């Protein structure tokens, strides 16, 4: 539902900024706009986006900071010791990388019902969190 919290992974924001793939760029931009009031991110998403902007999208440091700053306006789940420890257990239980598990746990901590990402299997469920690959 549009009013439920949705966790948006780094790849959605990266595609919204990527002018080399117009199809994914427009799809990502539409998703962000449509869900703007319910989006949640994490410090991990902000850090990954900064890296993607400079390394893959060829942005300057200033452009990357502006992009990350815009995404940082959404509610941000911060990484702390508890999140990392819970993510480690989730990684082991579900055979995920620690980074993917940290995304799952940040989304769960925020009370999100949906995770938009292409890094998981579409329809995969973690407790009350459902993954949707928008691409």
N, C-alpha and C positions, 0 to 999 in steps of 0.2 A: 504494500500500500504506500501511496505517496507520502503519508504523514509519519510513517515509521522510519526510524533511524537507519541509514545505510552507510556502511563503511566503504570508502572508495580507495582502491589500491593505486599505487604509483603509476602503473601502466595506463590507466584511464586519463590521468592528468597529462602524462607524457604524450599520449596520442592527441590530446586536445591542442597541444603546442607544436606538433610535428607536421610541418607543411609538405613533407614528402609523401604522405599517404592521405589524400583528401577524403577518402571514404571513412577511414578510422578517425580522422580528425573531426569530421562533421558529426559522426556518431557519438564520439566522446563529448564534444561540446554540447550536443543536444541532451545527453544524459546528465551532465553537470548542471545545465540550466534547468532541466525538468525537476531535478532532485535537490536543487540548491538549498532549500530550507531544512533538509533532513540529512545532509552529508556530514560525516565524521571522518577524521583522518588521525594519524599518529605521528609522533616525532620521527619514526622510521620512514614513513611516507615522505615527509619533508626532506629528510637527509637523502633518500634515494632520488627524489626529484631533482635536488640540486646537482647531484652527480650526473644524472641522465641529461639534464639541460646543457651542461658544459661538455660532457664527454661524447654524447651521442647526437645531440641536437645542434651542437656547435655554437651555443650561446656564449656571450661574454659573461664575466662574473656578475656584472650589474644586471644584465637581462635575467640571469638565473636567480639572483636575489629577488628581483621583482616578481618572477613567476612563483617562487617559493613563498614570498610574502603574501601573494594573493591567495594561495592555497591555505596558508596559515591563518587566514581569517575564519575558516571553518573551525568548529570545536576540535581540539587536539587532545588525544590520549597520550600522556607522557609515558615514556619507558622508565621503569624503576626496577629495583631488585625483585619485587614480587612478580611483576610482569615477566621478567626474564626467566625466573624459576618455574613459573607456571607454563611458559612457552616451551621450556626444555622438556617438561613432562608431556606436553601435547605433541611435541616433535617426535618423541619416542613412541608414544601411544599410536599416533596416526602415520608414522613413517614420513614426516615432513622435515624440511630443512628448518633450522631454528628461526630463520628469517620469516618463512611462511607461517610458522607456528606463532611468532610474535604478532603478525598481522591478525591471525585468527583470535588470539587472546586480547588484543587491543579492541577489536570489534566487539567481542563478548563483554569486555569491561565497560564499554560504552552503551551496552544494551541494544546493539544493532540487530536487526532481524535478517539483514541481507548484506552480503559482501560482493561488491562488483570488482572482478579481477579476471584476467585471462591466465593467471598463474596456478589455478586450481581446476579441478574437473567441474564442469557446469552441472549444477544440481547437487553437488557434494554438500553434506550437512554435518555441522559440528554443533552438537546440542541443539540450541534453538536458532543457530545461524546457518542460513542457506547461501551457497555460493552461486553467483550468476555471472557467466562470461558474456559480456555485452557485445563481443565481437564475433 
